[in-house]
Amino acid sequence: MKYLCQVWFDGSIFSTMSDEEQRKLDRDSLAYDRDLADSGHLIVAQALQSPQSAVTVRVRSGEMSVTDGPFVETKEALGGFILIDAKDLNDAIRVAAGIPLAKLGAIEVRPIHEFG
């Protein structure tokens, strides 16, 4: 089964980290992605730019509106995602717990809905 691991965290935590701590987090994250690839779990992993770079698009009654930034102001924002293949939810949770940013934020694990 496929699961999406959404990586949520408060971006301001990076301002409290030293350059070396940030580099270590980057190294640990990339190493974990390699481990997931080697184990056959990884489908794709991507980091996202800050929420300030986002736009929110809505279509209501045939009219499109575009708003700069995220729709809702929250302390934690979606910072990236890892799409994995896991044998079941417990396996997906185990994989999510190993994501380095789980120590600083939260990982939402959600099964992919297969159509057809």
Beta strands, then each sheet from edge to edge (+ up, - down):
strand 1: 2-9
strand 2: 42-47
strand 3: 55-60
strand 4: 63-68
strand 5: 77-85
strand 6: 106-111
sheet 1: 2+ 5- 1+ 6-
sheet 2: 3+ 4-
end
